[in-house]
Amino acid sequence: MTLTLITGGHSGLGRETVRQLEALGHEVEAPARPQLDLADLHSIHAFAAAFLASGRRIDVLVCNAGIMAPPEQRLGDGWESQFAVNHLGHYVLVNLLRPALTEGARVIVLASGLSAIHWDDPQFEQGYDKWAAYLQSKTANRLFAAELDLLGAPGVRAFSVTPGYILTPLQRHLPLSEMIEAGWVDENGKAVDDTFISIEEGAATTVWAATAPELAGLGGLHLERAAVVGPIDATDAQRLWAYSAALTGVSAF
């Protein structure tokens, strides 16, 4: 049976992804706090060590968990929280679990809009902007997938996925008034922006990335609406990998 490990699998988009994959016959493991806390490198190391000791192998690894636009918070050695959780936590987890990935395994990293890495102040120490920080973390997700695929681990291919605009607990840090002002929802919290899609549709792209036979042997691609959008823009991917390795002390390659 195909073993899929997914982060953030107990709520929102992740829970729906688990449901769809299980319906297709996957064995799905969805570790969550306190078993695995992506905000805590010690927790990630402990989880990975225990998993490797079990001798189990991973066929699909989905980096789904994330936070969006929270108040400023510092983690680790002063890391901006969205960069730390959305990118660094997954970067460390995948690197540590590398020995457990089967040949032919797929690593799927959930991303969003494409922005840039703020190399002049990547941790927003000179002034915090929650949306700029969020988009940076999602750009980092794409770059991480691109470099992971390029490094050529035996048979392991990586993809980034944009699931689309969906109302889920990801918006928990946003006041209703802000979402109304943005034109996303009405006073009852119901979506009014017709670019929003259902949670089932959003999860479908991750599931397609995990299972589509037409993606066999491919990688380094960005996917959206269960289709290939194109190759991941890998500008700065190598630089980001080196920066992430320096911050965390982890790199499997």
C-alpha positions in Angstrom: 0.0 0.0 0.0 1.2 3.5 -0.8 2.2 5.4 2.3 1.6 9.1 2.2 2.8 11.4 5.0 1.1 14.9 5.1 1.6 17.8 7.4 -1.4 19.8 8.5 -3.7 16.9 7.8 -6.2 17.4 10.6 -8.0 20.5 9.4 -9.1 22.4 6.4 -7.4 21.6 3.1 -5.2 19.0 4.6 -8.0 17.0 6.1 -9.8 17.0 2.8 -6.6 15.8 1.1 -6.3 13.0 3.5 -10.0 12.0 2.9 -9.4 11.9 -0.9 -6.2 10.0 -0.7 -7.6 7.4 1.6 -10.5 7.0 -0.8 -7.9 6.1 -3.4 -6.4 3.4 -1.2 -3.5 5.3 0.3 -2.3 4.7 3.8 -2.1 8.3 5.2 -0.2 9.4 8.2 -0.9 13.0 9.3 1.4 13.9 12.3 0.4 16.9 14.2 1.4 18.7 17.5 2.7 17.5 19.9 3.9 14.6 17.7 5.3 17.0 15.2 5.5 20.8 15.5 6.9 22.6 12.5 7.6 25.6 14.6 10.1 23.7 16.7 13.2 22.1 15.2 13.7 19.8 18.2 10.2 18.4 17.6 11.0 17.9 13.9 14.3 16.1 14.7 12.5 13.9 17.2 9.7 13.0 14.9 12.1 12.2 12.0 14.4 10.1 14.2 11.4 8.0 15.4 10.0 7.6 11.9 13.4 6.4 10.5 13.8 4.0 13.4 10.5 2.4 12.5 11.9 1.3 9.2 8.8 2.5 7.3 9.1 4.0 3.8 7.3 7.0 2.4 6.0 7.1 -1.2 4.4 10.5 -1.1 5.4 13.4 1.3 3.0 16.4 1.2 4.2 19.6 2.8 0.7 21.1 3.4 0.7 22.8 6.8 1.1 26.5 7.0 0.2 29.8 8.6 -1.0 33.0 6.9 -0.7 36.6 7.9 -0.4 36.2 11.7 0.8 39.0 14.1 4.6 39.3 14.2 6.1 36.4 16.0 9.7 35.1 16.2 10.7 31.5 16.3 14.1 29.7 16.5 16.9 32.2 16.3 14.6 35.1 15.6 13.1 33.8 12.4 9.9 35.3 11.1 7.2 32.8 11.9 5.7 32.3 8.4 9.2 31.7 6.9 10.0 29.4 9.8 6.8 27.3 9.7 5.9 27.3 6.1 9.4 26.9 4.7 12.1 26.1 7.2 10.0 23.5 9.1 9.3 21.6 5.9 12.8 22.1 4.6 14.2 20.4 7.7 11.5 17.7 7.8 12.1 16.6 4.2 15.8 16.6 4.5 15.7 14.5 7.7 13.2 12.0 6.1 15.2 11.7 2.9 16.5 8.1 3.8 12.8 7.0 4.2 11.7 8.2 0.7 11.3 5.3 -1.7 12.7 5.4 -5.2 10.0 7.1 -7.2 8.7 9.0 -4.2 7.0 12.4 -4.8 7.4 15.4 -2.6 4.6 17.9 -2.9 5.0 21.4 -1.5 2.0 23.7 -1.2 2.7 27.2 -2.4 0.6 30.2 -3.5 1.3 33.4 -5.3 4.8 34.1 -6.6 6.7 37.0 -5.0 10.4 37.2 -4.1 12.8 36.5 -1.3 13.7 39.7 0.5 17.4 39.1 0.6 18.1 42.5 2.1 15.9 41.6 5.2 14.5 38.0 4.8 13.4 37.9 8.5 11.6 41.3 8.3 13.7 42.7 11.2 13.4 46.2 9.8 9.6 46.2 9.8 7.1 43.4 9.6 4.6 43.2 6.8 2.4 40.2 7.2 1.4 39.8 3.6 4.9 40.4 2.2 6.2 37.8 4.7 3.5 35.3 3.7 4.2 35.7 0.0 7.9 35.3 0.7 7.3 32.0 2.5 5.2 30.7 -0.3 7.8 31.7 -2.9 10.3 29.8 -0.7 8.0 26.8 -1.0 8.3 26.9 -4.7 12.1 27.4 -4.7 12.5 24.6 -2.2 10.6 22.2 -4.5 12.6 23.3 -7.5 16.0 22.8 -5.8 15.0 19.5 -4.2 14.0 18.1 -7.6 17.2 19.5 -9.2 19.4 17.8 -6.6 18.5 14.5 -8.1 17.9 12.2 -5.2 17.5 8.7 -6.7 14.0 8.7 -8.2 12.6 11.3 -5.9 10.7 14.1 -7.7 9.3 17.3 -6.3 6.4 19.5 -7.3 4.9 22.7 -6.0 1.2 23.2 -6.0 -1.1 26.2 -5.8 -4.4 24.9 -4.5 -6.4 28.1 -5.2 -8.4 30.5 -3.1 -10.3 28.6 -0.5 -11.9 29.5 2.8 -10.3 27.3 5.5 -8.8 27.7 9.0 -5.8 29.2 7.2 -7.5 32.5 7.6 -7.8 32.2 11.3 -5.5 35.2 11.9 -7.6 37.5 9.7 -10.5 39.5 11.2 -13.8 39.3 9.4 -13.7 43.0 8.7 -10.4 42.6 6.8 -11.8 39.9 4.6 -14.9 41.9 3.9 -12.9 44.9 2.9 -10.8 42.7 0.6 -14.0 41.6 -1.1 -13.5 37.9 -0.1 -16.6 37.4 2.0 -19.9 39.0 3.1 -20.9 39.9 6.7 -21.7 36.2 7.4 -18.3 35.0 6.3 -19.6 33.5 3.0 -17.4 33.8 0.0 -18.5 36.4 -2.5 -15.3 36.5 -4.6 -16.0 34.1 -7.6 -12.3 33.2 -7.7 -12.7 31.2 -4.5 -13.2 27.4 -5.0 -14.4 24.6 -2.8 -12.1 22.8 -0.5 -12.7 19.6 -2.5 -11.5 21.3 -5.7 -8.5 22.7 -3.9 -7.4 19.4 -2.5 -7.8 17.8 -5.9 -4.6 19.3 -7.2 -2.5 17.9 -4.4 -4.2 14.5 -4.9 -3.5 14.7 -8.6 0.1 15.6 -7.9 0.4 12.6 -5.6 -1.3 10.0 -7.9 -1.3 11.1 -11.6 0.5 8.5 -13.7 1.2 11.1 -16.3 3.6 12.8 -13.8 5.7 9.7 -13.4 9.4 10.6 -14.0 8.7 14.3 -14.1 9.4 16.9 -11.5 10.4 20.5 -10.9 6.9 21.5 -12.1 4.3 23.9 -10.7 0.8 22.6 -10.6 -2.6 24.3 -10.4 -6.2 23.1 -11.0 -5.0 19.5 -11.6 -2.7 20.6 -14.5 0.9 21.6 -15.1 1.3 25.3 -15.2 4.9 25.1 -16.2 8.4 24.6 -14.7 9.0 26.2 -11.3 10.9 29.5 -11.6 14.1 28.4 -9.9 15.7 31.8 -9.7 17.3 32.0 -6.2 16.6 28.3 -5.4 20.2 27.4 -4.8 20.8 30.5 -2.7 17.7 29.8 -0.6 18.8 26.2 0.0 22.2 27.4 1.2 20.6 30.0 3.4 18.2 27.5 4.9 21.0 25.0 5.5 23.0 27.7 7.3 20.0 28.7 9.5 19.0 25.2 10.5 22.3 23.2 10.2 20.5 20.6 8.1 21.0 19.5 4.5 20.8 15.9 3.2 22.8 16.8 0.1 
